[in-house]
Amino acid sequence: MIVTTKEMLKNAQKGHYAVPAINTQGGNYDIIWAICRAAEEMHSPAILAHYTSTGAYSGDDWFVQVSKWCANKVSVPIAIHLDHGDSFETCMKALKYGFTSLMIDGSTKPIEENARLTNEVINTARCFGVPVEAEIGELLRLDNEGVQQENKNTADPQQVRQYLELCQPDSLAIGIGNAHGYYKGEPDIKLEVLEEVRKFTDIPLVLHGCTGMKEEIIKKAIQLGVAKINFGTEIRYKYVEHYEEALKTNHQGHSWKLSQFANNALTEDVKKIIRLAGSEGKA
């Protein structure tokens, strides 16, 4: 069942759980169907997330069509989400294709410019009933060894306040020391930033870069108002590992047998994320 993320995240925040948003590697059927299967079996809402960079091979429209097909095969709420949209044009293209949730990422820009860009997307997206996620505090980037390449992503709560005075997205990702990729060592996640932000806004918050983050940190963040947790790196690596394992079995050259093996195994991985999010039984 295809929905937007608006009510989904509001319900999550009220219920003190989060909705898992999982990157789908540009419309990979095995991954998308594993997410939908796991959500159906666990009676959980779920978000199918998409980077335009991963859609360069298969096509952004392909991702939407596969997502719609899979989402319509299950009874639980499934949203189709653009992750880290880098421009107004990118977001409008996604809106045209039928995404039911948009993220505009202006976190590298000064606050006023970030807010202006966010408002541009909000003003159009809301005409179509599509919610908008924004970000403040640029996410850290990790190299292949898990080493931080930059260290400027922790948001100042007062800057968050200033930003929210200029625009009102439907949800907000705040940099608190989190990063994309595998962490090397223990990341310094500053939950106190979320505590301060929660004092002046009840907007649903989003936690990016959850792969490798300690489970207790994620659970504490959820209690502080995080209503959406993002997983990308873990799922894409797990998928490849399962495919490698399938190649060692009696597949007889049938690619669908490889896909089926990987899909079955990945469904169990997604269930673990659903349990971590606390969204089991919330659909």
Disulfide bonds with the S-S distance in Angstrom:
none
